[in-house]
Amino acid sequence: MPRIRYIEDHEKTEEAERLIQSAERTGAPDPRVVSIMTRHPTAGTGWVKYWNSLLYEGLLPHTLKEQCRIYISMEHECGYCSTVRSKVAQEQGLTEEKVLALPDFETSPLFDDRERAALRYAKLFKQGEHAIDKDEVYDELKKTFTEEEIIELGQMCAQTDGVGKLVKSLNVMSWGEACEINPGLVREKGAVAAE
């Protein structure tokens, strides 16, 4: 049970209803979190609108951003975020096989050089600000991405990491529940379905 309740029908504004319906169509963000966030008319609703824009619009392919989102979510063992799938990314060819290969992106033949570069940055981002606060990190990114794309990638990682921590703490779904739904999430690094 989430630690903050979902919005009730009588509380929904037209905008909240529209954002929840959009989440039902796209699959990410999941309608459950949108139903919590839209209880706040500015901070929560504003974030959902920004997130939709960041995830579905911009310069970078949606599937690349979705891979970074799921990778970071798996790294901080957010059950909810690790099981949410963008229906749009699936329609654009992102398979569950590729999603479950994310922990092995460096060696898996399923990823191209651009995806590996983005996922390397996501991995460093998840390690903390000191891991990305280096000239060589950005010099390496500039070999593959424009500076504008790097801004978008950085925002994607920042939103996923920061808001992901909040969403995990809301207890929409535990890591153990996620592993029961999708046993492929259990990895050698110690995540166990019993958590």
Stockholm file with secondary structure:
# STOCKHOLM 1.0

chainA/1-195         MPRIRYIEDHEKTEEAERLIQSAERTGAPDPRVVSIMTRHPTAGTGWVKYWNSLLYEGLLPHTLKEQCRIYISMEHECGYCSTVRSKVAQEQGLTEEKVLALPDFETSPLFDDRERAALRYAKLFKQGEHAIDKDEVYDELKKTFTEEEIIELGQMCAQTDGVGKLVKSLNVMSWGEACEINPGLVREKGAVAAE
#=GR chainA/1-195 SS CCSSCCCCGGGCCHHHHHHHHHHHHHCSSCHHHHHHHTTSTTHHHHHHHHHHHHHHSSSSCHHHHHHHHHHHHHHTTCHHHHHCCCHHHHHTTCCHHHHHTGGGTTTCTTCCHHHHHHHHHHHHHHHCHHHHCSHHHHHHHTTTSCHHHHHHHHHHHHHHHHHHHHHHHTTSSCHHHHHHHCGGGCCTTSCCTTC
#=GC SS_cons         CCSSCCCCGGGCCHHHHHHHHHHHHHCSSCHHHHHHHTTSTTHHHHHHHHHHHHHHSSSSCHHHHHHHHHHHHHHTTCHHHHHCCCHHHHHTTCCHHHHHTGGGTTTCTTCCHHHHHHHHHHHHHHHCHHHHCSHHHHHHHTTTSCHHHHHHHHHHHHHHHHHHHHHHHTTSSCHHHHHHHCGGGCCTTSCCTTC
//
